Amino acid sequence: MSIQQEYKSLIIEEFEDVGRLLKEAKSPSDFLYLFSASYGILNRILNIQCDPTLVFMHQVLQSLHQAMQARLQAAGSNPLEPYPFPIEFLPKMGEILEKLRLAFLKGSESEICHELSRASNLSYASTGNGYYLYIRKKLQI
């Protein structure tokens, strides 16, 4: 990972701001809207300096956001939905983002990968089978 310091600083600052704002979110929709800035900053930096680690981070965070957005919409639009939106997933998203920020600050690619793996598991937990595995404690986040 070779990212210019000025771009690295922008990402770290944005993740920090997003993390702070997530704690103040008034609703799941508000939370997800704010979370989208985490991969938004990566997208903007990628247009200036493309790096495989940034692409990986962007893709996983965007996928997590989309999975949670879809789960929230499905739970809200169908009263017969078999399980409600798992509200406990939102603080986990914030925790993952904070740990990802710290790993990125250190430049630890192994820690970055670990947090992205957690994000991927959380994304999968928003699906029917993933949620089933999550409530059975077979899918770790």
C-alpha positions, -999 to +999 in steps of 0.1 A: +000+000+000+016+032-012-007+061-007+005+096-006+003+110+030-021+139+021-046+114+007-041+090+036-048+119+060-080+128+041-093+092+044-084+090+081-101+124+089-132+114+069-135+080+087-131+098+120-158+124+111-181+096+099-176+076+130-185+106+152-216+113+131-227+077+132-230+079+170-254+108+165-276+092+138-313+095+146-325+065+125-312+035+106-317+054+073-298+083+087-270+060+099-267+043+064-267+077+047-238+089+069-220+056+065-220+060+027-194+088+032-169+061+042-166+046+008-174+080-009-140+094+003-123+063-011-140+068-044-128+104-046-092+094-037-092+066-062-098+091-090-065+108-080-044+078-068-056+043-076-043+017-051-055-019-048-060-016-010-082+014-015-102-004-042-107-034-018-118-011+011-142+008-012-157-023-026-163-040+008-177-008+025-199-001-005-211-037-005-218-036+033-238-004+028-258-018+000-266-050+018-278-031+049-298-007+028-315-037+010-322-054+043-337-022+058-359-017+027-371-054+027-379-053+064-399-020+060-418-029+029-431-063+037-450-070+070-446-107+064-408-104+062-395-134+083-370-113+103-369-076+111-339-053+104-312-063+129-306-030+146-276-044+165-258-044+131-255-006+130-231-003+160-210-032+145-207-012+113-194+018+133-170-004+152-156-020+121-151+015+105-132+027+136-110-004+136-104+000+099-094+036+104-069+026+131-055-002+109-052+022+080-035+048+102-009+022+112-006+010+076-013-026+087-026-045+056-032-076+077-054-056+101-072-039+072-079-073+057-092-086+091-117-056+094-128-060+058-134-097+065-156-087+094-174-062+072-180-089+046-194-113+073-217-085+085-228-079+050-236-116+046-254-116+079-280-093+064-291-121+040-316-148+049-290-176+053-264-153+068-288-141+094-297-177+102-260-185+107-256-153+127-284-161+152-270-197+155-236-182+163-220-199+134-212-166+116-188-144+135-186-107+131 
